Amino acid sequence: MIIVGLDGVPFPLLKELSDKRVMPNTKEIISSGIFRKMQSSIPEVSSVAWSSIITGKNPGEHGIFGFTDLFPNSYQLRFPNFNDLQSHPFWELIRGNSVVVNVPSTYPVKEMNGVHISGFVSIDFSKSVFPKLLIPTLRNLDYRLDVDSTLAHKSMDLFLSDLVKTLEASIQTYRYLWKSVDWKIFMFVFTGTDRLMHFLWDAYEDETHKCYGAFIDYFRKVDEAIGEMSSLVREEDLFIMLSDHGFERLDYDVYINGFLRQEGFLHFHGTEEPELIHVNSSTKAFALDPARIYLNLKGKYPNGSVDKQDKEKVLKDLENLFGSLEIGNKKIIRNIYRKEEIYSGPIIEKAPDLILVGDKGFNLKGNIKLEKTVGKEIFTGKHTQDDAFLLIKGRGGGNIIPGYPTVCDVKDLVIS
C-alpha cells in the first residue's frame, strides 16, 4: 500500500489542475481510479485530521482535539504531541515494515518496524527520526522537517525558494527510502502544499499575480513526484492519494475570544495583558484555536463559574450568539456542533463543549490576546472542512490493516 498525502489540497483545485494538464500524472490516476470529495475532521486542522487518518478513529477515541489543549484542572496551555495519541496508528497494527514520512503531529517518533520521520510540528531533529542511524543520510540529503514559513513575512521570493528546496530534498529522501527499506506500507505527505496555499491562494485565483507561475510550477513538481511513485506501483498494490482538509480564499480573520469578551462571556483578572491563566470567575466560556468553545465549569477549572444545571442555558446562549454573527449580511459561522453530535468514545469528556465551522471566507481563530473581533493578516487562504479529496487506484490492501474497512469498498469516506 502506498499512501500519498497532499496537505490541505481541496478536491476542486486538484480536479482543475489535473484537467488543465498542470498535473498530468494525477489526471491519469484519476482516469483509472476512484476520485471522491471527502469531509475533513472537525475542527478542520491537520493535527486532528491526520490523527484520524492514521488511526481510523474520531477525536473522542484518539484524543487529539487541536494543536493546543489545557493541563487538567487549569487554564495552562499545553501542546499535545504523538505521545498523547490514544489510538494505535496503522503501522503499529501490521506485520512487516512501514515507511512513514512527514505525517503531521507524529512527533516525537517511537520505535517501530521500519522508518518514521515525523512531520510538523517537529522540534528536535534527533527526536524526529527513527532509526537514528538514518540521521546522517538525511543531513546529506539536506532533508528539512518543514518549510521555513517565517521567510514569507520577509520576502515571498525567499519563501518560495525554501519551499522548492524543501520539496526537492523530500523527493530525494523518498527515493532513498523506497529502495533501501523492505516495506509493506509506504506513506509520504507533502506539507508544502498547505504552506503555499496559506500565503499565496490569491496567486492561484489571479493569473496576473506575480507568483501565479511559481504556484503552478510547485504543483507541477509535486505531480512529477506523484507520477514517479505511481510508475513504481505494481498491479497488485494499492495506491492512495488524499488530503486532510481543503482550502479556499480567506476574506476575514474572526477572533472568537474577541466576541466572547465583547458579549460578556469572557473576563480576565486585573489589567495585565490577557492570558487564559488570568481568566476570572465571571467567565462563562472561552475558546481555544481555532474555534473550540469550552464552558468555564465549576469543578473542572480553578475559577469555574457555570453550574451543571446552568450548562444548557449557557450553551443555548452561545449558540444564539454564534448563529447570529454576520459581516456585510454574510453569516460568519456555517455550523455549530455540540461535542456529542460529532464525537464518541472514552475521551469525549475532554472535548470542547461547542465546535464552530466558519462559513465561506471566514477564518476562525482563538487568539486570547486580541480584543478585536475581525481582522486580516498575511494569509490569503484558509482551511475548509467539506472538500478534502480521496483518490484510490489498485486492487490490493483488503486486509492489510486489521480493523480497517476494505479501502476499495468505501464509497463515502469521512475522515472523522
C-alpha positions as CSV (number, residue, x, y, z in Angstrom):
1,M,0.0,0.0,0.0
2,I,1.3,3.4,-1.0
3,I,-0.3,6.5,0.6
4,V,0.5,9.9,-0.7
5,G,-0.8,12.9,1.3
6,L,-1.2,16.4,-0.1
7,D,-1.8,18.5,2.9
8,G,-4.7,20.9,2.5
9,V,-5.3,20.3,-1.2
10,P,-9.0,20.7,-2.0
11,F,-10.9,18.5,-4.4
12,P,-11.8,21.4,-6.8
13,L,-8.1,22.5,-7.1
14,L,-6.8,19.0,-7.8
15,K,-9.5,18.5,-10.4
16,E,-8.8,21.8,-12.1
17,L,-5.1,21.4,-12.2
18,S,-5.5,17.8,-13.5
19,D,-7.9,18.9,-16.2
20,K,-5.6,21.7,-17.3
21,R,-2.7,19.2,-17.5
22,V,-0.7,21.0,-14.9
23,M,-0.8,17.7,-13.1
24,P,-1.0,15.1,-16.0
25,N,0.2,12.2,-13.8
26,T,-2.6,12.9,-11.3
27,K,-5.0,13.1,-14.2
28,E,-4.0,9.7,-15.4
29,I,-4.5,8.2,-11.9
30,I,-8.0,9.9,-11.7
31,S,-9.0,8.5,-15.1
32,S,-8.4,4.9,-13.9
33,G,-9.2,5.2,-10.2
34,I,-11.8,6.3,-7.7
35,F,-11.9,10.1,-7.1
36,R,-14.1,11.4,-4.3
37,K,-14.7,14.5,-2.3
38,M,-14.3,14.0,1.5
39,Q,-15.4,15.7,4.7
40,S,-12.5,16.6,7.0
41,S,-12.3,16.4,10.7
42,I,-14.0,19.0,13.0
43,P,-12.2,21.3,13.5
44,E,-10.5,21.1,10.1
45,V,-6.9,21.3,11.3
46,S,-4.1,19.0,10.4
47,S,-3.4,17.7,13.9
48,V,-6.9,16.4,14.3
49,A,-7.4,15.2,10.7
50,W,-4.1,13.3,10.3
51,S,-4.6,11.7,13.7
52,S,-8.0,10.5,12.4
53,I,-6.5,9.3,9.1
54,I,-3.7,7.2,10.7
55,T,-5.9,5.7,13.4
56,G,-9.3,5.4,11.7
57,K,-10.7,6.9,14.9
58,N,-12.5,10.1,15.8
59,P,-11.1,12.6,18.4
60,G,-13.3,11.1,21.1
61,E,-11.2,7.9,20.7
62,H,-7.8,9.2,19.7
63,G,-7.8,12.2,22.0
64,I,-6.4,14.9,19.7
65,F,-8.8,17.9,19.5
66,G,-6.5,20.6,18.2
67,F,-2.9,21.9,18.2
68,T,-3.4,23.1,21.8
69,D,-5.0,21.8,24.9
70,L,-5.1,22.6,28.6
71,F,-3.5,20.8,31.5
72,P,-6.1,19.2,33.8
73,N,-7.9,21.5,36.3
74,S,-6.1,24.5,34.9
75,Y,-6.0,27.2,32.2
76,Q,-2.4,26.5,31.4
77,L,-1.9,25.8,27.7
78,R,-0.1,22.7,26.5
79,F,0.8,21.3,23.1
80,P,-0.3,17.7,22.5
81,N,2.1,15.5,20.5
82,F,2.4,12.0,19.3
83,N,2.7,10.7,22.9
84,D,-0.8,12.0,23.5
85,L,-2.4,9.9,20.7
86,Q,-4.7,7.4,22.5
87,S,-5.3,5.1,19.5
88,H,-2.8,3.0,17.6
89,P,-1.6,4.3,14.2
90,F,-1.9,1.7,11.5
91,W,1.8,1.0,11.3
92,E,1.6,-0.5,14.9
93,L,-1.0,-3.0,13.8
94,I,0.6,-4.7,10.9
95,R,3.3,-7.3,10.4
96,G,6.2,-6.1,8.3
97,N,7.9,-2.7,7.9
98,S,6.3,0.6,7.2
99,V,7.9,3.8,5.9
100,V,6.1,6.9,7.3
101,V,7.4,10.3,6.2
102,N,6.3,13.8,7.1
103,V,2.9,12.9,8.7
104,P,1.9,15.9,10.8
105,S,1.5,15.5,14.6
106,T,3.6,12.4,14.8
107,Y,6.5,13.9,16.8
108,P,8.3,12.6,18.7
109,V,8.8,9.4,16.9
110,K,8.7,6.0,18.6
111,E,10.4,2.7,17.9
112,M,8.6,0.8,15.2
113,N,9.0,-1.7,12.4
114,G,10.5,0.3,9.6
115,V,11.3,4.1,9.3
116,H,9.4,7.1,10.7
117,I,10.3,10.7,10.0
118,S,7.8,13.0,11.8
119,G,6.0,15.9,10.2
120,F,5.2,19.3,11.7
121,V,5.3,20.3,14.5
122,S,8.8,18.7,14.8
123,I,11.2,20.5,17.1
124,D,14.3,18.4,17.6
125,F,15.8,16.5,14.6
126,S,17.1,13.7,16.8
127,K,13.6,13.0,18.1
128,S,12.1,13.2,14.6
129,V,13.8,10.2,13.0
130,F,13.7,6.5,13.7
131,P,16.0,4.8,13.5
132,K,18.5,7.5,14.5
133,L,21.2,5.9,12.3
134,L,19.3,7.4,9.4
135,I,20.0,11.0,10.5
136,P,23.4,11.4,8.8
137,T,21.9,10.3,5.5
138,L,19.0,12.8,5.9
139,R,21.5,15.5,6.6
140,N,23.4,14.6,3.4
141,L,20.2,14.8,1.5
142,D,19.5,18.3,3.0
143,Y,16.2,17.0,4.4
144,R,14.2,19.6,6.2
145,L,11.5,18.9,8.8
146,D,9.3,21.7,7.4
147,V,9.3,24.8,5.2
148,D,10.6,28.0,7.0
149,S,7.3,29.9,6.9
150,T,8.8,32.9,8.6
151,L,10.6,33.7,5.3
152,A,7.2,34.7,3.8
153,H,6.9,37.6,6.3
154,K,10.3,38.9,4.9
155,S,10.2,38.0,1.2
156,M,7.9,35.9,-0.8
157,D,10.8,35.0,-3.1
158,L,12.8,33.7,-0.2
159,F,9.8,31.7,1.0
160,L,9.2,30.2,-2.5
161,S,12.9,29.3,-2.8
162,D,12.9,27.5,0.5
163,L,9.6,25.8,-0.4
164,V,11.1,24.3,-3.5
165,K,14.4,23.3,-1.8
166,T,12.4,21.5,0.9
167,L,10.3,19.7,-1.7
168,E,13.4,18.6,-3.7
169,A,15.1,17.3,-0.6
170,S,12.0,15.4,0.5
171,I,11.7,13.8,-3.0
172,Q,15.3,12.6,-2.8
173,T,14.5,11.2,0.6
174,Y,11.5,9.3,-0.6
175,R,13.6,7.8,-3.4
176,Y,16.3,6.6,-1.0
177,L,13.8,5.1,1.4
178,W,11.8,3.4,-1.3
179,K,14.8,1.5,-2.5
180,S,16.6,0.9,0.8
181,V,13.8,-0.3,3.0
182,D,11.9,-3.6,2.6
183,W,8.4,-2.1,3.3
184,K,4.8,-3.2,3.2
185,I,3.2,0.3,3.6
186,F,4.8,3.5,2.3
187,M,3.2,6.8,3.5
188,F,4.6,10.1,2.4
189,V,2.9,13.5,2.9
190,F,3.6,16.7,1.0
191,T,3.0,19.6,3.5
192,G,4.4,22.4,1.4
193,T,1.1,22.5,-0.4
194,D,-0.6,23.8,2.8
195,R,2.1,26.4,3.3
196,L,1.9,27.6,-0.3
197,M,-1.9,27.9,-0.2
198,H,-1.9,29.8,3.1
199,F,0.3,32.5,1.8
200,L,-0.5,32.5,-1.9
201,W,-4.1,31.4,-2.5
202,D,-4.6,34.8,-4.1
203,A,-1.9,33.9,-6.7
204,Y,-3.9,30.7,-7.6
205,E,-7.0,32.8,-8.2
206,D,-5.3,35.5,-10.2
207,E,-3.3,34.6,-13.3
208,T,-1.8,38.1,-13.4
209,H,-0.4,37.7,-9.9
210,K,3.4,37.8,-9.9
211,C,3.6,34.5,-8.0
212,Y,1.0,32.7,-10.1
213,G,3.7,30.9,-12.2
214,A,5.5,29.8,-9.0
215,F,2.3,28.5,-7.5
216,I,1.5,26.4,-10.7
217,D,5.2,25.2,-11.0
218,Y,5.1,23.9,-7.4
219,F,2.1,21.7,-8.1
220,R,3.7,20.6,-11.4
221,K,6.8,19.4,-9.4
222,V,4.6,17.6,-6.9
223,D,2.8,15.9,-9.8
224,E,6.1,14.8,-11.2
225,A,6.9,13.1,-8.0
226,I,3.4,11.5,-7.9
227,G,3.9,10.2,-11.4
228,E,7.3,8.7,-10.4
229,M,5.7,6.9,-7.4
230,S,2.8,5.7,-9.4
231,S,5.0,4.3,-12.1
232,L,6.7,2.1,-9.5
233,V,3.4,0.7,-8.2
234,R,2.7,-2.9,-9.1
235,E,-0.7,-4.2,-10.4
236,E,-1.4,-6.0,-7.1
237,D,-0.6,-2.9,-5.0
238,L,-3.0,-0.3,-3.6
239,F,-2.2,3.4,-4.4
240,I,-4.0,6.1,-2.3
241,M,-3.8,9.8,-2.5
242,L,-5.7,12.0,-0.1
243,S,-5.8,15.4,1.7
244,D,-6.6,16.2,5.3
245,H,-8.8,19.2,4.6
246,G,-9.5,21.7,1.8
247,F,-8.7,25.3,1.1
248,E,-10.4,28.5,-0.1
249,R,-9.9,32.3,-0.2
250,L,-9.6,34.0,3.2
251,D,-11.6,37.2,3.4
252,Y,-11.7,37.8,7.2
253,D,-9.9,36.5,10.3
254,V,-12.5,36.2,13.0
255,Y,-11.3,36.2,16.6
256,I,-13.8,34.1,18.6
257,N,-12.5,35.2,22.0
258,G,-13.0,38.8,21.0
259,F,-16.7,38.1,20.5
260,L,-16.8,36.3,23.8
261,R,-15.3,39.3,25.6
262,Q,-17.5,41.7,23.7
263,E,-20.7,39.8,24.7
264,G,-19.7,39.3,28.3
265,F,-18.9,35.6,28.3
266,L,-15.1,36.1,28.9
267,H,-13.4,38.2,31.6
268,F,-9.8,38.5,33.0
269,H,-8.2,39.4,36.3
270,G,-6.8,42.9,36.6
271,T,-5.4,45.0,33.8
272,E,-2.5,42.7,32.8
273,E,-2.2,41.5,29.2
274,P,-4.9,38.9,29.0
275,E,-3.9,35.2,29.1
276,L,-6.0,32.2,29.7
277,I,-4.4,31.8,33.1
278,H,-5.9,35.2,34.0
279,V,-9.5,34.0,33.4
280,N,-11.7,35.1,36.4
281,S,-14.8,33.6,38.0
282,S,-17.1,35.9,35.9
283,T,-16.1,34.0,32.8
284,K,-18.7,31.6,31.3
285,A,-16.8,30.4,28.2
286,F,-13.5,30.7,26.4
287,A,-12.1,29.5,23.1
288,L,-9.0,27.5,22.0
289,D,-7.8,27.6,18.4
290,P,-9.3,27.6,16.0
291,A,-12.9,27.7,17.3
292,R,-13.3,25.2,20.2
293,I,-15.6,26.6,22.9
294,Y,-15.2,25.4,26.5
295,L,-17.6,26.2,29.3
296,N,-16.0,27.5,32.4
297,L,-17.5,24.7,34.5
298,K,-17.3,24.6,38.3
299,G,-15.2,21.7,39.5
300,K,-13.4,21.5,36.1
301,Y,-11.5,24.8,36.2
302,P,-10.0,26.8,39.1
303,N,-12.3,29.8,38.6
304,G,-15.2,27.8,37.2
305,S,-18.5,29.7,37.3
306,V,-21.0,27.6,35.4
307,D,-23.0,25.1,37.4
308,K,-24.1,21.8,35.8
309,Q,-27.8,22.9,36.0
310,D,-26.9,26.1,34.1
311,K,-24.9,24.4,31.4
312,E,-27.8,24.0,28.9
313,K,-28.8,27.7,29.2
314,V,-25.2,28.9,28.6
315,L,-24.8,26.5,25.6
316,K,-28.0,27.9,24.1
317,D,-26.9,31.5,24.7
318,L,-23.6,30.7,22.9
319,E,-25.4,29.0,20.0
320,N,-27.7,32.0,19.6
321,L,-24.6,34.4,19.7
322,F,-22.6,32.5,17.1
323,G,-25.6,31.8,14.9
324,S,-26.3,35.5,14.7
325,L,-22.8,36.7,13.8
326,E,-22.7,38.5,10.4
327,I,-20.4,40.7,8.4
328,G,-21.9,42.6,5.5
329,N,-25.0,40.4,5.7
330,K,-22.9,37.3,5.4
331,K,-23.1,34.7,8.2
332,I,-19.7,34.1,9.9
333,I,-20.5,30.6,11.3
334,R,-21.7,27.8,9.0
335,N,-22.1,25.1,11.6
336,I,-22.3,24.9,15.4
337,Y,-21.8,21.4,16.9
338,R,-22.1,20.1,20.4
339,K,-19.4,17.6,21.1
340,E,-21.9,14.7,21.5
341,E,-23.1,15.3,17.9
342,I,-19.7,14.7,16.3
343,Y,-17.5,12.8,18.8
344,S,-17.8,9.4,20.5
345,G,-15.6,7.4,22.7
346,P,-13.9,7.2,26.1
347,I,-12.2,10.6,25.8
348,I,-15.2,12.7,24.9
349,E,-15.3,14.4,28.3
350,K,-12.0,16.2,27.3
351,A,-13.6,17.5,24.1
352,P,-14.8,21.2,23.7
353,D,-18.4,21.8,24.5
354,L,-19.0,23.5,21.2
355,I,-17.1,23.4,17.9
356,L,-17.6,26.1,15.2
357,V,-17.0,25.8,11.5
358,G,-16.7,29.1,9.6
359,D,-18.7,30.0,6.6
360,K,-17.0,30.7,3.2
361,G,-14.2,33.1,3.5
362,F,-14.2,33.4,7.3
363,N,-11.1,32.1,9.1
364,L,-11.9,31.4,12.8
365,K,-9.1,32.0,15.4
366,G,-8.8,31.6,19.1
367,N,-6.2,34.3,19.9
368,I,-6.8,35.2,23.5
369,K,-4.8,38.4,23.5
370,L,-6.8,40.4,21.0
371,E,-9.9,42.4,21.9
372,K,-10.8,42.9,18.3
373,T,-13.3,40.6,16.6
374,V,-12.3,40.9,12.9
375,G,-9.1,41.5,11.1
376,K,-6.8,40.3,8.2
377,E,-3.3,39.1,8.5
378,I,-0.8,37.8,5.9
379,F,-2.6,34.6,4.9
380,T,-4.7,34.7,1.8
381,G,-6.0,31.1,2.1
382,K,-7.8,29.2,4.8
383,H,-8.8,25.7,5.6
384,T,-12.2,24.2,4.6
385,Q,-14.0,21.3,6.2
386,D,-16.1,19.9,3.3
387,D,-13.8,19.5,0.3
388,A,-10.8,17.3,1.0
389,F,-10.2,14.6,-1.6
390,L,-9.6,10.8,-1.8
391,L,-8.1,9.1,-4.8
392,I,-7.7,5.3,-4.9
393,K,-6.1,3.1,-7.6
394,G,-5.4,-0.6,-7.5
395,R,-6.7,-3.8,-6.1
396,G,-4.6,-4.5,-3.1
397,G,-5.0,-3.7,0.6
398,G,-8.0,-5.7,1.5
399,N,-7.0,-6.8,5.0
400,I,-3.6,-5.2,5.2
401,I,-4.6,-3.1,8.3
402,P,-6.6,-5.1,10.8
403,G,-9.8,-3.5,11.9
404,Y,-10.0,-1.1,9.0
405,P,-12.6,-1.3,6.2
406,T,-11.5,-2.6,2.8
407,V,-10.5,0.7,1.3
408,C,-11.6,0.0,-2.2
409,D,-15.2,-0.8,-1.0
410,V,-15.5,2.6,0.7
411,K,-17.5,5.0,-1.4
412,D,-18.3,7.8,1.0
413,L,-15.3,8.1,3.3
414,V,-15.4,10.6,6.1
415,I,-12.2,11.3,8.0
416,S,-13.8,11.8,11.4
